[in-house]
Amino acid sequence: MKSKSRIPGSVLVGMFLLAASVAAAHTGPAHSHATGFADGFLHPVTGLDHLVAMVAVGLWAARTGGRMMWLLPLCFVLLMAGGSVLGMAGLPFPMVEAGIAASLLVLGLVLATAARVPNAVSLALVGVFALFHGHAHGAEMHAGAMAAAFITGFALCTAALHGAGIGMGLGMARWADKPERKELAFRMSGAAVAVFGVVLLAV
C-alpha cells in the first residue's frame, strides 16, 4: 500500500534548489559582458538569489489563486524589465543587494506565516522587489550590447521560473489531502526562502 504522505518530486526538487542556494549564493559567474538573448535567458539561473525569489513569487501566486495566479508573475516580469532599463542607463538605485535579500525575506515570511495580503499590496510588494532584481540584471549588461534581446531573454526565463513556482505550488496542493498539510508545505517552503534572505542580509 502506498503511503499518502509521500512528498511529490516537484517539492523535493524545490527543497534541493533552496538548500543549494544557501550554500552557493552569489557564486554565479559575472555577466559584465552580457550581450544578447542567450546571456539574458541564462542570467536569472546563474544568480541563485534571483532564481529563488522568482520561484517564490510563483509559489505565492499559486497559494493566492484566482486572477492573482497570473497577475503577480506578470507584474514582476514587467517591472523587472523596467528596472533593468534603469540599470542599463546607469541610474543609481539605493541598496540593490539589500533590496534583493529583503525581497527573499518578505516573500518567505508571507508564505511561512500564511499571511492574507490584500491584492493591491501584494502587487505593490512584488513590483518593488522586481525593480531591485531588474536593476541588478540591467547593471550587469555590457554597454552597447543588444539590450532588447537581453531583456527579452531574462524576461522569458523569469516567466518560466514563475511557472515552475506555480507548478510546485499546485503540486503541493494536489499532494495535500488535508488543508493543514497544504499549509504546512507552503509554510516550510516559505521558511526556507526567508532563511535564505536572512543569510544574504547577514553577508
Buried (B, 14 or more C-beta within 10 A) or exposed (E): EEEEEEEBEBBEEBBEBBEEBBEEBEEBEEBEEBBBBEBBBBBBBBBBBBBBBBBBBBBBBBBBEEEBBEBBBBBBBBBBBBBBBBBBEEEEBEEBBEBBBBBBBBBBBBBBEEEEBEEEEBBEBBBBBBBBBBBBBBBBBBEEBBBEBBBBBBBBBBBBBBBBBBBBBBBBBEBBEEEEBBBBBBBBBBBBBBBBBBBBBEE
